[in-house]
Amino acid sequence: MARKRRGSGNPTIADVAAKARVSAITVSRTLRTPDQVSRLTRERVMEAVTALNYRPDPAAVALASSKSSLIGVMIPSVTNAVFSDVLKGIHEISDGTQYSVQFANTRYSGADEYRLLQQFLSQRPAALIVTGTGQSDEVLDLLRSASCPVVQMMELGDDPVDYMVGYSHSDAAAAGARHLLEQGYRHISYLGARQDPRSRQRLDAVRSVLAEAGCLNEALMISANTPARVSLGAELMGQLIDSGETCDAVICNNDMLTLGALFETQRRGIDVPGAMGICGFNDIEMMAQTVPRLTSIHTPRLEVGRRTMEIVLSVINGEDPGPKSQDLGFQLNIRESTARN
């Protein structure tokens, strides 16, 4: 599908200046070089930009025909090791080029994503990289109106803005659930943390596999709305054990939860994998270092970062970057925590 472009009718810099009670020159300077204005002025201007739904026109900021060397990257978390790997891959490919990579943390907030995207667009980026496909309509409108290539990463979908690189979260989670069934587990729980779109895909896939096998117990589908961390995994596993529900295996939405679940079973003297199988998601380095070693679904975070930046550079250089949607796959790494058979 061709990228949809917006029509005219965009508010002007003068409109923004009037609402922010500053000069048009101050608005232009804020959008072009935000570090040259005070924090309070910058906040007033950006509040006006958001309120008016202003999308800067390069001509309006006196730089109509040029783009900056900026490549904007938007991720939802700076504490999640998954995104550290992605950023590492991006920087590996961008190092030595003329382009400067800047990242912004949306904190899983649609409002923050919209605001930060506006700020990136005001700097005339050479390209934009965003996480996932679950953007709001307002964010998608901005992305589709951008005059630079856009790559959505870490996920797959049917309608990329420009390009998409990732893997199927549904297929990966389903593979983990089927593995537990193959090992003879029948009372399988799902432990989840913050329910972003990718997490919901994993949960839905686990539900579907278990329902098909006649093993779905909704009481064992347990999720929290807080960020994933080791202590949360221990807490959720404790809740599961104390609930009295029969359970012989868990599949976790995130490896931080997986570690916590393992530690809680060890504190309670529960045998893993004999009495409780444990499967993680993402396969961070620590999964292969625990005792017992933890089964986890390896996701190609580093490769996603590298391939995303390769696509960006190819498009900028007028080269063919390959298919619009690129599936890098996943791998189920089976270890001792589920090897019951």
Disulfide bonds with the S-S distance in Angstrom:
none
